[in-house]
């Protein structure tokens, strides 16, 4: 079992999303915010993909929710 926990940060603007790894977010968060992006979610991508595959009937709608501000 790995001690590393994968985390991604999701930002939305104008119906689009940007997704940054933890390391990239450490450096890019402030710039995205100043460019008008809004942080909408912080998720574990492994858990999220598992949930989408196993639990969601409408995967496309679930993914589109990530850009809702």
C-alpha positions as CSV (number, residue, x, y, z in Angstrom):
1,X,0.0,0.0,0.0
2,X,1.5,3.3,-1.1
3,X,1.8,6.2,1.4
4,X,1.4,8.6,-1.5
5,X,-2.1,10.0,-1.8
6,X,-2.8,11.4,-5.4
7,X,-4.6,14.7,-5.2
8,X,-5.7,16.9,-8.1
9,X,-7.1,20.4,-8.0
10,X,-9.8,21.5,-10.5
11,X,-10.4,25.0,-11.6
12,X,-13.3,26.3,-13.7
13,X,-13.8,29.3,-16.0
14,X,-16.2,29.9,-18.8
15,X,-17.4,26.3,-18.8
16,X,-13.9,24.9,-19.1
17,X,-11.7,23.2,-16.5
18,X,-8.0,23.2,-15.7
19,X,-6.7,20.2,-13.7
20,X,-3.4,20.5,-11.7
21,X,-1.5,18.0,-9.7
22,X,-0.6,18.9,-6.1
23,X,2.9,20.0,-7.1
24,X,1.7,22.1,-10.1
25,X,-1.0,23.7,-7.9
26,X,1.6,24.8,-5.4
27,X,3.1,27.1,-8.1
28,X,0.1,27.7,-10.4
29,X,-2.8,28.3,-8.0
30,X,-2.3,32.0,-7.5
31,X,-1.8,32.7,-11.3
32,X,-5.0,30.8,-12.2
33,X,-7.0,32.7,-9.5
34,X,-5.6,36.0,-10.8
35,X,-6.6,35.0,-14.3
36,X,-10.2,34.5,-13.2
37,X,-10.3,30.8,-12.7
38,X,-12.2,29.5,-9.6
39,X,-11.1,26.5,-7.6
40,X,-14.1,24.1,-7.7
41,X,-12.9,20.8,-6.4
42,X,-10.0,18.9,-4.8
43,X,-10.2,15.2,-5.4
44,X,-8.4,11.9,-5.3
45,X,-8.5,10.9,-8.9
46,X,-8.3,7.2,-8.1
47,X,-11.4,7.3,-5.9
48,X,-13.2,9.6,-8.3
49,X,-12.6,7.4,-11.4
50,X,-13.6,4.3,-9.5
51,X,-16.8,6.0,-8.4
52,X,-17.6,7.2,-11.9
53,X,-17.1,3.7,-13.4
54,X,-18.9,1.7,-10.6
55,X,-21.6,4.0,-9.4
56,X,-22.6,6.6,-12.0
57,X,-25.1,5.9,-14.7
58,X,-24.6,9.3,-16.4
59,X,-20.8,9.7,-16.3
60,X,-20.8,12.6,-18.8
61,X,-23.1,14.6,-16.5
62,X,-20.9,13.9,-13.5
63,X,-17.8,15.1,-15.3
64,X,-19.5,18.2,-16.5
65,X,-20.4,19.1,-12.9
66,X,-16.7,19.8,-12.3
67,X,-17.0,23.0,-14.3
68,X,-20.0,24.3,-12.4
69,X,-19.0,27.4,-10.5
